[in-house]
Amino acid sequence: MSDKSKKESNDNMVSLAEKMAENAQGLVADFFESILRFMKDAARWYEDASKRIREYLRRFFFALLRFMSALAKQSLFS
């Protein structure tokens, strides 16, 4: 193999390695972007879930208070 063909072969290997590195870098960037989107979506879901739970508990305890009040009034007449 001549020196010229060895140099071309080495250049091709370097070019191939650079392309592989660029592809890997793109995949890693996409992966981290996906993780970031997932975390934002999860945070939004948890915030919505906490609001729904808080609203449910507020209504539940208000109804429980009304029920206990009715029982207290009933006990006065029994």
N, CA, C and O atoms as a Tripos MOL2 file, in Angstrom:
@<TRIPOS>MOLECULE
protein
  312   311    78     0     0
PROTEIN
NO_CHARGES

@<TRIPOS>ATOM
      1 N           0.8480   -1.1610    0.0000 N.3       1 MET1
      2 CA          0.0000    0.0000    0.0000 C.3       1 MET1
      3 C           0.9020    1.2340    0.0000 C.2       1 MET1
      4 O           1.8500    1.3200    0.7800 O.2       1 MET1
      5 N           0.6090    2.1550   -0.8510 N.am      2 SER2
      6 CA          1.4450    3.3500   -0.9520 C.3       2 SER2
      7 C           1.1010    4.3410    0.1550 C.2       2 SER2
      8 O           0.0630    4.2490    0.8100 O.2       2 SER2
      9 N           2.0090    5.2840    0.3340 N.am      3 ASP3
     10 CA          1.8020    6.2940    1.3780 C.3       3 ASP3
     11 C           0.5590    7.1330    1.1010 C.2       3 ASP3
     12 O          -0.1430    7.5490    2.0220 O.2       3 ASP3
     13 N           0.2990    7.3760   -0.1870 N.am      4 LYS4
     14 CA         -0.8590    8.1880   -0.5620 C.3       4 LYS4
     15 C          -2.1490    7.4520   -0.2090 C.2       4 LYS4
     16 O          -3.0710    8.0610    0.3320 O.2       4 LYS4
     17 N          -2.2300    6.1760   -0.4990 N.am      5 SER5
     18 CA         -3.4430    5.4150   -0.2030 C.3       5 SER5
     19 C          -3.6150    5.2240    1.3080 C.2       5 SER5
     20 O          -4.7430    5.1770    1.7980 O.2       5 SER5
     21 N          -2.4970    5.1130    2.0540 N.am      6 LYS6
     22 CA         -2.5880    5.0300    3.5150 C.3       6 LYS6
     23 C          -3.1470    6.3300    4.0880 C.2       6 LYS6
     24 O          -3.9790    6.3220    4.9960 O.2       6 LYS6
     25 N          -2.6650    7.4600    3.5300 N.am      7 LYS7
     26 CA         -3.1470    8.7620    3.9900 C.3       7 LYS7
     27 C          -4.6220    8.9130    3.6760 C.2       7 LYS7
     28 O          -5.3730    9.4120    4.5140 O.2       7 LYS7
     29 N          -5.0600    8.5010    2.5030 N.am      8 GLU8
     30 CA         -6.4770    8.5770    2.1330 C.3       8 GLU8
     31 C          -7.3100    7.6710    3.0460 C.2       8 GLU8
     32 O          -8.4020    8.0470    3.4710 O.2       8 GLU8
     33 N          -6.7940    6.4910    3.3410 N.am      9 SER9
     34 CA         -7.4860    5.5710    4.2250 C.3       9 SER9
     35 C          -7.6110    6.1700    5.6240 C.2       9 SER9
     36 O          -8.6700    6.0810    6.2460 O.2       9 SER9
     37 N          -6.5420    6.7750    6.1170 N.am     10 ASN10
     38 CA         -6.5730    7.4220    7.4310 C.3      10 ASN10
     39 C          -7.5460    8.6020    7.4380 C.2      10 ASN10
     40 O          -8.2850    8.8060    8.4010 O.2      10 ASN10
     41 N          -7.5350    9.3750    6.3490 N.am     11 ASP11
     42 CA         -8.4620   10.5120    6.2470 C.3      11 ASP11
     43 C          -9.9130   10.0260    6.2500 C.2      11 ASP11
     44 O         -10.7830   10.6370    6.8710 O.2      11 ASP11
     45 N         -10.1570    8.9160    5.5450 N.am     12 ASN12
     46 CA        -11.5150    8.3610    5.5130 C.3      12 ASN12
     47 C         -11.9380    7.8740    6.9010 C.2      12 ASN12
     48 O         -13.0840    8.0600    7.3110 O.2      12 ASN12
     49 N         -10.9990    7.2500    7.6170 N.am     13 MET13
     50 CA        -11.3120    6.7720    8.9650 C.3      13 MET13
     51 C         -11.6010    7.9470    9.9000 C.2      13 MET13
     52 O         -12.5160    7.8790   10.7210 O.2      13 MET13
     53 N         -10.8220    9.0230    9.7760 N.am     14 VAL14
     54 CA        -11.0430   10.2150   10.5990 C.3      14 VAL14
     55 C         -12.3890   10.8250   10.2560 C.2      14 VAL14
     56 O         -13.1370   11.2240   11.1490 O.2      14 VAL14
     57 N         -12.7020   10.9000    8.9760 N.am     15 SER15
     58 CA        -13.9800   11.4490    8.5400 C.3      15 SER15
     59 C         -15.1320   10.5970    9.0720 C.2      15 SER15
     60 O         -16.1370   11.1310    9.5420 O.2      15 SER15
     61 N         -14.9880    9.2860    8.9980 N.am     16 LEU16
     62 CA        -16.0230    8.3810    9.5060 C.3      16 LEU16
     63 C         -16.1770    8.5420   11.0190 C.2      16 LEU16
     64 O         -17.2980    8.5570   11.5260 O.2      16 LEU16
     65 N         -15.0760    8.6600   11.7330 N.am     17 ALA17
     66 CA        -15.1220    8.8440   13.1830 C.3      17 ALA17
     67 C         -15.7870   10.1700   13.5410 C.2      17 ALA17
     68 O         -16.5550   10.2410   14.4990 O.2      17 ALA17
     69 N         -15.4940   11.2170   12.7760 N.am     18 GLU18
     70 CA        -16.1250   12.5180   13.0140 C.3      18 GLU18
     71 C         -17.6330   12.4430   12.7890 C.2      18 GLU18
     72 O         -18.4100   13.0080   13.5580 O.2      18 GLU18
     73 N         -18.0420   11.7440   11.7330 N.am     19 LYS19
     74 CA        -19.4830   11.5860   11.4590 C.3      19 LYS19
     75 C         -20.1630   10.7880   12.5610 C.2      19 LYS19
     76 O         -21.2750   11.1150   12.9750 O.2      19 LYS19
     77 N         -19.4970    9.7430   13.0350 N.am     20 MET20
     78 CA        -20.0660    8.9490   14.1290 C.3      20 MET20
     79 C         -20.1860    9.7930   15.3950 C.2      20 MET20
     80 O         -21.1730    9.6890   16.1230 O.2      20 MET20
     81 N         -19.1840   10.6240   15.6540 N.am     21 ALA21
     82 CA        -19.2190   11.4940   16.8340 C.3      21 ALA21
     83 C         -20.3540   12.5160   16.7140 C.2      21 ALA21
     84 O         -21.0480   12.7920   17.6930 O.2      21 ALA21
     85 N         -20.5410   13.0690   15.5350 N.am     22 GLU22
     86 CA        -21.6350   14.0200   15.3210 C.3      22 GLU22
     87 C         -22.9880   13.3440   15.5240 C.2      22 GLU22
     88 O         -23.8860   13.9160   16.1400 O.2      22 GLU22
     89 N         -23.1320   12.1170   15.0000 N.am     23 ASN23
     90 CA        -24.3860   11.3830   15.1720 C.3      23 ASN23
     91 C         -24.6400   11.0790   16.6480 C.2      23 ASN23
     92 O         -25.7600   11.2230   17.1380 O.2      23 ASN23
     93 N         -23.5900   10.6590   17.3460 N.am     24 ALA24
     94 CA        -23.7280   10.3570   18.7770 C.3      24 ALA24
     95 C         -24.0940   11.6240   19.5480 C.2      24 ALA24
     96 O         -24.9280   11.5860   20.4520 O.2      24 ALA24
     97 N         -23.4770   12.7260   19.1940 N.am     25 GLN25
     98 CA        -23.7710   13.9930   19.8650 C.3      25 GLN25
     99 C         -25.2280   14.3970   19.6170 C.2      25 GLN25
    100 O         -25.8990   14.8870   20.5260 O.2      25 GLN25
    101 N         -25.7100   14.1940   18.4100 N.am     26 GLY26
    102 CA        -27.1160   14.4940   18.1060 C.3      26 GLY26
    103 C         -28.0700   13.6140   18.8920 C.2      26 GLY26
    104 O         -29.0880   14.0850   19.3980 O.2      26 GLY26
    105 N         -27.7340   12.3210   18.9940 N.am     27 LEU27
    106 CA        -28.5810   11.4050   19.7650 C.3      27 LEU27
    107 C         -28.6160   11.7840   21.2390 C.2      27 LEU27
    108 O         -29.6770   11.7650   21.8630 O.2      27 LEU27
    109 N         -27.4670   12.1250   21.7930 N.am     28 VAL28
    110 CA        -27.4000   12.5260   23.2050 C.3      28 VAL28
    111 C         -28.2030   13.8110   23.4220 C.2      28 VAL28
    112 O         -28.9270   13.9310   24.4100 O.2      28 VAL28
    113 N         -28.0780   14.7560   22.5160 N.am     29 ALA29
    114 CA        -28.8330   16.0090   22.6360 C.3      29 ALA29
    115 C         -30.3340   15.7310   22.5810 C.2      29 ALA29
    116 O         -31.0960   16.2910   23.3700 O.2      29 ALA29
    117 N         -30.7620   14.8750   21.6600 N.am     30 ASP30
    118 CA        -32.1800   14.5060   21.5640 C.3      30 ASP30
    119 C         -32.6540   13.7970   22.8360 C.2      30 ASP30
    120 O         -33.7600   14.0410   23.3180 O.2      30 ASP30
    121 N         -31.8040   12.9180   23.3700 N.am     31 PHE31
    122 CA        -32.1470   12.1920   24.5850 C.3      31 PHE31
    123 C         -32.3660   13.1520   25.7560 C.2      31 PHE31
    124 O         -33.3610   13.0470   26.4730 O.2      31 PHE31
    125 N         -31.4360   14.0800   25.9440 N.am     32 PHE32
    126 CA        -31.5720   15.0200   27.0590 C.3      32 PHE32
    127 C         -32.7440   15.9750   26.8460 C.2      32 PHE32
    128 O         -33.4000   16.3770   27.8080 O.2      32 PHE32
    129 N         -33.0050   16.3340   25.6130 N.am     33 GLU33
    130 CA        -34.1760   17.1740   25.3160 C.3      33 GLU33
    131 C         -35.4620   16.4250   25.6510 C.2      33 GLU33
    132 O         -36.4040   17.0160   26.1790 O.2      33 GLU33
    133 N         -35.5070   15.1390   25.3510 N.am     34 SER34
    134 CA        -36.6740   14.3180   25.6910 C.3      34 SER34
    135 C         -36.8520   14.2110   27.2060 C.2      34 SER34
    136 O         -37.9730   14.2810   27.7090 O.2      34 SER34
    137 N         -35.7520   14.0430   27.9250 N.am     35 ILE35
    138 CA        -35.8300   13.9800   29.3900 C.3      35 ILE35
    139 C         -36.3630   15.2990   29.9420 C.2      35 ILE35
    140 O         -37.1960   15.3030   30.8490 O.2      35 ILE35
    141 N         -35.8940   16.3980   29.4070 N.am     36 LEU36
    142 CA        -36.3490   17.7100   29.8610 C.3      36 LEU36
    143 C         -37.8450   17.8830   29.6060 C.2      36 LEU36
    144 O         -38.5710   18.3570   30.4800 O.2      36 LEU36
    145 N         -38.3090   17.5020   28.4150 N.am     37 ARG37
    146 CA        -39.7510   17.5880   28.1160 C.3      37 ARG37
    147 C         -40.5540   16.7060   29.0510 C.2      37 ARG37
    148 O         -41.6150   17.1110   29.5250 O.2      37 ARG37
    149 N         -40.0560   15.4890   29.3260 N.am     38 PHE38
    150 CA        -40.7550   14.5800   30.2300 C.3      38 PHE38
    151 C         -40.8610   15.1900   31.6240 C.2      38 PHE38
    152 O         -41.9220   15.1380   32.2460 O.2      38 PHE38
    153 N         -39.7720   15.7660   32.1160 N.am     39 MET39
    154 CA        -39.7900   16.3470   33.4580 C.3      39 MET39
    155 C         -40.7510   17.5280   33.5340 C.2      39 MET39
    156 O         -41.4460   17.6950   34.5360 O.2      39 MET39
    157 N         -40.7980   18.3400   32.4960 N.am     40 LYS40
    158 CA        -41.7420   19.4630   32.4690 C.3      40 LYS40
    159 C         -43.1770   18.9510   32.4480 C.2      40 LYS40
    160 O         -44.0330   19.4670   33.1660 O.2      40 LYS40
    161 N         -43.4440   17.9310   31.6200 N.am     41 ASP41
    162 CA        -44.7890   17.3490   31.5630 C.3      41 ASP41
    163 C         -45.1790   16.7110   32.8880 C.2      41 ASP41
    164 O         -46.3200   16.8440   33.3300 O.2      41 ASP41
    165 N         -44.2420   16.0240   33.5200 N.am     42 ALA42
    166 CA        -44.5160   15.3910   34.8160 C.3      42 ALA42
    167 C         -44.7980   16.4480   35.8790 C.2      42 ALA42
    168 O         -45.7030   16.2760   36.6960 O.2      42 ALA42
    169 N         -44.0460   17.5230   35.8770 N.am     43 ALA43
    170 CA        -44.2770   18.6010   36.8450 C.3      43 ALA43
    171 C         -45.6550   19.2120   36.6440 C.2      43 ALA43
    172 O         -46.3670   19.4840   37.6110 O.2      43 ALA43
    173 N         -46.0280   19.4270   35.3960 N.am     44 ARG44
    174 CA        -47.3510   19.9750   35.0930 C.3      44 ARG44
    175 C         -48.4440   19.0140   35.5600 C.2      44 ARG44
    176 O         -49.4560   19.4400   36.1160 O.2      44 ARG44
    177 N         -48.2360   17.7100   35.3310 N.am     45 TRP45
    178 CA        -49.2370   16.7270   35.7470 C.3      45 TRP45
    179 C         -49.3650   16.7090   37.2700 C.2      45 TRP45
    180 O         -50.4770   16.6660   37.7950 O.2      45 TRP45
    181 N         -48.2320   16.7420   37.9860 N.am     46 TYR46
    182 CA        -48.2780   16.7490   39.4490 C.3      46 TYR46
    183 C         -48.9620   18.0020   39.9820 C.2      46 TYR46
    184 O         -49.7090   17.9350   40.9580 O.2      46 TYR46
    185 N         -48.7130   19.1420   39.3470 N.am     47 GLU47
    186 CA        -49.3820   20.3690   39.7720 C.3      47 GLU47
    187 C         -50.8920   20.2580   39.5740 C.2      47 GLU47
    188 O         -51.6680   20.6310   40.4530 O.2      47 GLU47
    189 N         -51.3020   19.7460   38.4180 N.am     48 ASP48
    190 CA        -52.7350   19.5660   38.1540 C.3      48 ASP48
    191 C         -53.3480   18.5660   39.1260 C.2      48 ASP48
    192 O         -54.4470   18.7900   39.6350 O.2      48 ASP48
    193 N         -52.6560   17.4760   39.3850 N.am     49 ALA49
    194 CA        -53.1660   16.4590   40.3040 C.3      49 ALA49
    195 C         -53.2920   17.0390   41.7080 C.2      49 ALA49
    196 O         -54.2770   16.7690   42.3960 O.2      49 ALA49
    197 N         -52.3260   17.8210   42.1420 N.am     50 SER50
    198 CA        -52.4050   18.4010   43.4890 C.3      50 SER50
    199 C         -53.5690   19.3810   43.5900 C.2      50 SER50
    200 O         -54.2300   19.4530   44.6260 O.2      50 SER50
    201 N         -53.8270   20.1350   42.5230 N.am     51 LYS51
    202 CA        -54.9790   21.0440   42.5240 C.3      51 LYS51
    203 C         -56.2820   20.2640   42.6210 C.2      51 LYS51
    204 O         -57.1790   20.6400   43.3750 O.2      51 LYS51
    205 N         -56.3880   19.1680   41.8520 N.am     52 ARG52
    206 CA        -57.6100   18.3520   41.8960 C.3      52 ARG52
    207 C         -57.7910   17.7130   43.2700 C.2      52 ARG52
    208 O         -58.9090   17.6660   43.7820 O.2      52 ARG52
    209 N         -56.7190   17.2250   43.8710 N.am     53 ILE53
    210 CA        -56.8060   16.6060   45.1960 C.3      53 ILE53
    211 C         -57.1980   17.6610   46.2360 C.2      53 ILE53
    212 O         -58.0390   17.4100   47.0990 O.2      53 ILE53
    213 N         -56.5860   18.8300   46.1440 N.am     54 ARG54
    214 CA        -56.8970   19.9080   47.0900 C.3      54 ARG54
    215 C         -58.3760   20.3000   46.9820 C.2      54 ARG54
    216 O         -59.0430   20.4910   47.9990 O.2      54 ARG54
    217 N         -58.8860   20.4190   45.7570 N.am     55 GLU55
    218 CA        -60.2980   20.7610   45.5540 C.3      55 GLU55
    219 C         -61.2100   19.6590   46.0940 C.2      55 GLU55
    220 O         -62.2200   19.9430   46.7370 O.2      55 GLU55
    221 N         -60.8550   18.4230   45.8330 N.am     56 TYR56
    222 CA        -61.6510   17.3030   46.3470 C.3      56 TYR56
    223 C         -61.6780   17.3110   47.8720 C.2      56 TYR56
    224 O         -62.7450   17.1610   48.4670 O.2      56 TYR56
    225 N         -60.5260   17.4810   48.5120 N.am     57 LEU57
    226 CA        -60.4630   17.4900   49.9740 C.3      57 LEU57
    227 C         -61.2320   18.6660   50.5560 C.2      57 LEU57
    228 O         -61.8780   18.5380   51.5960 O.2      57 LEU57
    229 N         -61.1640   19.8020   49.8930 N.am     58 ARG58
    230 CA        -61.9220   20.9610   50.3600 C.3      58 ARG58
    231 C         -63.4160   20.6500   50.3460 C.2      58 ARG58
    232 O         -64.1170   20.9080   51.3250 O.2      58 ARG58
    233 N         -63.9000   20.0980   49.2380 N.am     59 ARG59
    234 CA        -65.3220   19.7370   49.1640 C.3      59 ARG59
    235 C         -65.6740   18.6400   50.1600 C.2      59 ARG59
    236 O         -66.7430   18.6800   50.7680 O.2      59 ARG59
    237 N         -64.7870   17.6570   50.3370 N.am     60 PHE60
    238 CA        -65.0420   16.5570   51.2570 C.3      60 PHE60
    239 C         -65.1750   17.0590   52.6950 C.2      60 PHE60
    240 O         -66.1240   16.7030   53.3940 O.2      60 PHE60
    241 N         -64.2150   17.8910   53.1380 N.am     61 PHE61
    242 CA        -64.2470   18.3680   54.5170 C.3      61 PHE61
    243 C         -65.3950   19.3490   54.7460 C.2      61 PHE61
    244 O         -65.9460   19.4070   55.8450 O.2      61 PHE61
    245 N         -65.7560   20.1100   53.7340 N.am     62 PHE62
    246 CA        -66.9140   20.9870   53.8630 C.3      62 PHE62
    247 C         -68.1820   20.1450   54.0410 C.2      62 PHE62
    248 O         -69.0160   20.4540   54.8930 O.2      62 PHE62
    249 N         -68.3300   19.0840   53.2400 N.am     63 ALA63
    250 CA        -69.4870   18.1950   53.3870 C.3      63 ALA63
    251 C         -69.4580   17.4830   54.7270 C.2      63 ALA63
    252 O         -70.5030   17.3180   55.3580 O.2      63 ALA63
    253 N         -68.2870   17.0590   55.1740 N.am     64 LEU64
    254 CA        -68.1640   16.4080   56.4760 C.3      64 LEU64
    255 C         -68.5450   17.3630   57.6040 C.2      64 LEU64
    256 O         -69.2130   16.9630   58.5580 O.2      64 LEU64
    257 N         -68.1300   18.6080   57.5010 N.am     65 LEU65
    258 CA        -68.4910   19.6120   58.4990 C.3      65 LEU65
    259 C         -70.0080   19.8160   58.5370 C.2      65 LEU65
    260 O         -70.6010   19.8930   59.6130 O.2      65 LEU65
    261 N         -70.6240   19.9000   57.3710 N.am     66 ARG66
    262 CA        -72.0890   20.0490   57.3250 C.3      66 ARG66
    263 C         -72.7750   18.8280   57.9290 C.2      66 ARG66
    264 O         -73.7690   18.9590   58.6450 O.2      66 ARG66
    265 N         -72.2410   17.6350   57.6390 N.am     67 PHE67
    266 CA        -72.8190   16.4040   58.1870 C.3      67 PHE67
    267 C         -72.6960   16.3800   59.7050 C.2      67 PHE67
    268 O         -73.6610   16.0480   60.3930 O.2      67 PHE67
    269 N         -71.5280   16.7250   60.2390 N.am     68 MET68
    270 CA        -71.3210   16.7390   61.6920 C.3      68 MET68
    271 C         -72.2120   17.8020   62.3430 C.2      68 MET68
    272 O         -72.7460   17.5920   63.4320 O.2      68 MET68
    273 N         -72.3620   18.9230   61.6780 N.am     69 SER69
    274 CA        -73.2450   19.9690   62.1940 C.3      69 SER69
    275 C         -74.6810   19.4690   62.2630 C.2      69 SER69
    276 O         -75.3830   19.7180   63.2430 O.2      69 SER69
    277 N         -75.1160   18.7670   61.2260 N.am     70 ALA70
    278 CA        -76.4740   18.2100   61.2280 C.3      70 ALA70
    279 C         -76.6270   17.1840   62.3280 C.2      70 ALA70
    280 O         -77.6630   17.1430   62.9910 O.2      70 ALA70
    281 N         -75.6230   16.3580   62.5360 N.am     71 LEU71
    282 CA        -75.6860   15.3620   63.6260 C.3      71 LEU71
    283 C         -75.7360   16.0570   64.9880 C.2      71 LEU71
    284 O         -76.4670   15.6220   65.8770 O.2      71 LEU71
    285 N         -74.9780   17.1140   65.1530 N.am     72 ALA72
    286 CA        -74.9740   17.8560   66.4220 C.3      72 ALA72
    287 C         -76.3570   18.4500   66.6850 C.2      72 ALA72
    288 O         -76.8660   18.3850   67.8030 O.2      72 ALA72
    289 N         -76.9550   19.0260   65.6490 N.am     73 LYS73
    290 CA        -78.3040   19.5960   65.8020 C.3      73 LYS73
    291 C         -79.3020   18.4940   66.1340 C.2      73 LYS73
    292 O         -80.1820   18.6800   66.9750 O.2      73 LYS73
    293 N         -79.1670   17.3650   65.4840 N.am     74 GLN74
    294 CA        -80.0680   16.2340   65.7240 C.3      74 GLN74
    295 C         -79.9340   15.7420   67.1770 C.2      74 GLN74
    296 O         -80.9240   15.4040   67.8260 O.2      74 GLN74
    297 N         -78.7000   15.7130   67.6590 N.am     75 SER75
    298 CA        -78.4920   15.2220   69.0280 C.3      75 SER75
    299 C         -79.1040   16.1430   70.0740 C.2      75 SER75
    300 O         -79.4430   15.6930   71.1680 O.2      75 SER75
    301 N         -79.2490   17.4250   69.7550 N.am     76 LEU76
    302 CA        -79.8720   18.3530   70.6770 C.3      76 LEU76
    303 C         -81.3430   18.0250   70.9130 C.2      76 LEU76
    304 O         -81.8740   18.2650   71.9970 O.2      76 LEU76
    305 N         -81.9920   17.4770   69.8970 N.am     77 PHE77
    306 CA        -83.4200   17.1690   69.9830 C.3      77 PHE77
    307 C         -83.6920   15.7250   70.3460 C.2      77 PHE77
    308 O         -84.8530   15.3300   70.4490 O.2      77 PHE77
    309 N         -82.6740   14.9380   70.5410 N.am     78 SER78
    310 CA        -82.9030   13.5160   70.8710 C.3      78 SER78
    311 C         -82.8610   13.2710   72.3520 C.2      78 SER78
    312 O         -83.0330   12.1350   72.7950 O.2      78 SER78
@<TRIPOS>BOND
     1     1     2 1
     2     2     3 1
     3     3     4 2
     4     3     5 am
     5     5     6 1
     6     6     7 1
     7     7     8 2
     8     7     9 am
     9     9    10 1
    10    10    11 1
    11    11    12 2
    12    11    13 am
    13    13    14 1
    14    14    15 1
    15    15    16 2
    16    15    17 am
    17    17    18 1
    18    18    19 1
    19    19    20 2
    20    19    21 am
    21    21    22 1
    22    22    23 1
    23    23    24 2
    24    23    25 am
    25    25    26 1
    26    26    27 1
    27    27    28 2
    28    27    29 am
    29    29    30 1
    30    30    31 1
    31    31    32 2
    32    31    33 am
    33    33    34 1
    34    34    35 1
    35    35    36 2
    36    35    37 am
    37    37    38 1
    38    38    39 1
    39    39    40 2
    40    39    41 am
    41    41    42 1
    42    42    43 1
    43    43    44 2
    44    43    45 am
    45    45    46 1
    46    46    47 1
    47    47    48 2
    48    47    49 am
    49    49    50 1
    50    50    51 1
    51    51    52 2
    52    51    53 am
    53    53    54 1
    54    54    55 1
    55    55    56 2
    56    55    57 am
    57    57    58 1
    58    58    59 1
    59    59    60 2
    60    59    61 am
    61    61    62 1
    62    62    63 1
    63    63    64 2
    64    63    65 am
    65    65    66 1
    66    66    67 1
    67    67    68 2
    68    67    69 am
    69    69    70 1
    70    70    71 1
    71    71    72 2
    72    71    73 am
    73    73    74 1
    74    74    75 1
    75    75    76 2
    76    75    77 am
    77    77    78 1
    78    78    79 1
    79    79    80 2
    80    79    81 am
    81    81    82 1
    82    82    83 1
    83    83    84 2
    84    83    85 am
    85    85    86 1
    86    86    87 1
    87    87    88 2
    88    87    89 am
    89    89    90 1
    90    90    91 1
    91    91    92 2
    92    91    93 am
    93    93    94 1
    94    94    95 1
    95    95    96 2
    96    95    97 am
    97    97    98 1
    98    98    99 1
    99    99   100 2
   100    99   101 am
   101   101   102 1
   102   102   103 1
   103   103   104 2
   104   103   105 am
   105   105   106 1
   106   106   107 1
   107   107   108 2
   108   107   109 am
   109   109   110 1
   110   110   111 1
   111   111   112 2
   112   111   113 am
   113   113   114 1
   114   114   115 1
   115   115   116 2
   116   115   117 am
   117   117   118 1
   118   118   119 1
   119   119   120 2
   120   119   121 am
   121   121   122 1
   122   122   123 1
   123   123   124 2
   124   123   125 am
   125   125   126 1
   126   126   127 1
   127   127   128 2
   128   127   129 am
   129   129   130 1
   130   130   131 1
   131   131   132 2
   132   131   133 am
   133   133   134 1
   134   134   135 1
   135   135   136 2
   136   135   137 am
   137   137   138 1
   138   138   139 1
   139   139   140 2
   140   139   141 am
   141   141   142 1
   142   142   143 1
   143   143   144 2
   144   143   145 am
   145   145   146 1
   146   146   147 1
   147   147   148 2
   148   147   149 am
   149   149   150 1
   150   150   151 1
   151   151   152 2
   152   151   153 am
   153   153   154 1
   154   154   155 1
   155   155   156 2
   156   155   157 am
   157   157   158 1
   158   158   159 1
   159   159   160 2
   160   159   161 am
   161   161   162 1
   162   162   163 1
   163   163   164 2
   164   163   165 am
   165   165   166 1
   166   166   167 1
   167   167   168 2
   168   167   169 am
   169   169   170 1
   170   170   171 1
   171   171   172 2
   172   171   173 am
   173   173   174 1
   174   174   175 1
   175   175   176 2
   176   175   177 am
   177   177   178 1
   178   178   179 1
   179   179   180 2
   180   179   181 am
   181   181   182 1
   182   182   183 1
   183   183   184 2
   184   183   185 am
   185   185   186 1
   186   186   187 1
   187   187   188 2
   188   187   189 am
   189   189   190 1
   190   190   191 1
   191   191   192 2
   192   191   193 am
   193   193   194 1
   194   194   195 1
   195   195   196 2
   196   195   197 am
   197   197   198 1
   198   198   199 1
   199   199   200 2
   200   199   201 am
   201   201   202 1
   202   202   203 1
   203   203   204 2
   204   203   205 am
   205   205   206 1
   206   206   207 1
   207   207   208 2
   208   207   209 am
   209   209   210 1
   210   210   211 1
   211   211   212 2
   212   211   213 am
   213   213   214 1
   214   214   215 1
   215   215   216 2
   216   215   217 am
   217   217   218 1
   218   218   219 1
   219   219   220 2
   220   219   221 am
   221   221   222 1
   222   222   223 1
   223   223   224 2
   224   223   225 am
   225   225   226 1
   226   226   227 1
   227   227   228 2
   228   227   229 am
   229   229   230 1
   230   230   231 1
   231   231   232 2
   232   231   233 am
   233   233   234 1
   234   234   235 1
   235   235   236 2
   236   235   237 am
   237   237   238 1
   238   238   239 1
   239   239   240 2
   240   239   241 am
   241   241   242 1
   242   242   243 1
   243   243   244 2
   244   243   245 am
   245   245   246 1
   246   246   247 1
   247   247   248 2
   248   247   249 am
   249   249   250 1
   250   250   251 1
   251   251   252 2
   252   251   253 am
   253   253   254 1
   254   254   255 1
   255   255   256 2
   256   255   257 am
   257   257   258 1
   258   258   259 1
   259   259   260 2
   260   259   261 am
   261   261   262 1
   262   262   263 1
   263   263   264 2
   264   263   265 am
   265   265   266 1
   266   266   267 1
   267   267   268 2
   268   267   269 am
   269   269   270 1
   270   270   271 1
   271   271   272 2
   272   271   273 am
   273   273   274 1
   274   274   275 1
   275   275   276 2
   276   275   277 am
   277   277   278 1
   278   278   279 1
   279   279   280 2
   280   279   281 am
   281   281   282 1
   282   282   283 1
   283   283   284 2
   284   283   285 am
   285   285   286 1
   286   286   287 1
   287   287   288 2
   288   287   289 am
   289   289   290 1
   290   290   291 1
   291   291   292 2
   292   291   293 am
   293   293   294 1
   294   294   295 1
   295   295   296 2
   296   295   297 am
   297   297   298 1
   298   298   299 1
   299   299   300 2
   300   299   301 am
   301   301   302 1
   302   302   303 1
   303   303   304 2
   304   303   305 am
   305   305   306 1
   306   306   307 1
   307   307   308 2
   308   307   309 am
   309   309   310 1
   310   310   311 1
   311   311   312 2
@<TRIPOS>SUBSTRUCTURE
     1 MET1         2 RESIDUE 1 A MET
     2 SER2         6 RESIDUE 1 A SER
     3 ASP3        10 RESIDUE 1 A ASP
     4 LYS4        14 RESIDUE 1 A LYS
     5 SER5        18 RESIDUE 1 A SER
     6 LYS6        22 RESIDUE 1 A LYS
     7 LYS7        26 RESIDUE 1 A LYS
     8 GLU8        30 RESIDUE 1 A GLU
     9 SER9        34 RESIDUE 1 A SER
    10 ASN10       38 RESIDUE 1 A ASN
    11 ASP11       42 RESIDUE 1 A ASP
    12 ASN12       46 RESIDUE 1 A ASN
    13 MET13       50 RESIDUE 1 A MET
    14 VAL14       54 RESIDUE 1 A VAL
    15 SER15       58 RESIDUE 1 A SER
    16 LEU16       62 RESIDUE 1 A LEU
    17 ALA17       66 RESIDUE 1 A ALA
    18 GLU18       70 RESIDUE 1 A GLU
    19 LYS19       74 RESIDUE 1 A LYS
    20 MET20       78 RESIDUE 1 A MET
    21 ALA21       82 RESIDUE 1 A ALA
    22 GLU22       86 RESIDUE 1 A GLU
    23 ASN23       90 RESIDUE 1 A ASN
    24 ALA24       94 RESIDUE 1 A ALA
    25 GLN25       98 RESIDUE 1 A GLN
    26 GLY26      102 RESIDUE 1 A GLY
    27 LEU27      106 RESIDUE 1 A LEU
    28 VAL28      110 RESIDUE 1 A VAL
    29 ALA29      114 RESIDUE 1 A ALA
    30 ASP30      118 RESIDUE 1 A ASP
    31 PHE31      122 RESIDUE 1 A PHE
    32 PHE32      126 RESIDUE 1 A PHE
    33 GLU33      130 RESIDUE 1 A GLU
    34 SER34      134 RESIDUE 1 A SER
    35 ILE35      138 RESIDUE 1 A ILE
    36 LEU36      142 RESIDUE 1 A LEU
    37 ARG37      146 RESIDUE 1 A ARG
    38 PHE38      150 RESIDUE 1 A PHE
    39 MET39      154 RESIDUE 1 A MET
    40 LYS40      158 RESIDUE 1 A LYS
    41 ASP41      162 RESIDUE 1 A ASP
    42 ALA42      166 RESIDUE 1 A ALA
    43 ALA43      170 RESIDUE 1 A ALA
    44 ARG44      174 RESIDUE 1 A ARG
    45 TRP45      178 RESIDUE 1 A TRP
    46 TYR46      182 RESIDUE 1 A TYR
    47 GLU47      186 RESIDUE 1 A GLU
    48 ASP48      190 RESIDUE 1 A ASP
    49 ALA49      194 RESIDUE 1 A ALA
    50 SER50      198 RESIDUE 1 A SER
    51 LYS51      202 RESIDUE 1 A LYS
    52 ARG52      206 RESIDUE 1 A ARG
    53 ILE53      210 RESIDUE 1 A ILE
    54 ARG54      214 RESIDUE 1 A ARG
    55 GLU55      218 RESIDUE 1 A GLU
    56 TYR56      222 RESIDUE 1 A TYR
    57 LEU57      226 RESIDUE 1 A LEU
    58 ARG58      230 RESIDUE 1 A ARG
    59 ARG59      234 RESIDUE 1 A ARG
    60 PHE60      238 RESIDUE 1 A PHE
    61 PHE61      242 RESIDUE 1 A PHE
    62 PHE62      246 RESIDUE 1 A PHE
    63 ALA63      250 RESIDUE 1 A ALA
    64 LEU64      254 RESIDUE 1 A LEU
    65 LEU65      258 RESIDUE 1 A LEU
    66 ARG66      262 RESIDUE 1 A ARG
    67 PHE67      266 RESIDUE 1 A PHE
    68 MET68      270 RESIDUE 1 A MET
    69 SER69      274 RESIDUE 1 A SER
    70 ALA70      278 RESIDUE 1 A ALA
    71 LEU71      282 RESIDUE 1 A LEU
    72 ALA72      286 RESIDUE 1 A ALA
    73 LYS73      290 RESIDUE 1 A LYS
    74 GLN74      294 RESIDUE 1 A GLN
    75 SER75      298 RESIDUE 1 A SER
    76 LEU76      302 RESIDUE 1 A LEU
    77 PHE77      306 RESIDUE 1 A PHE
    78 SER78      310 RESIDUE 1 A SER
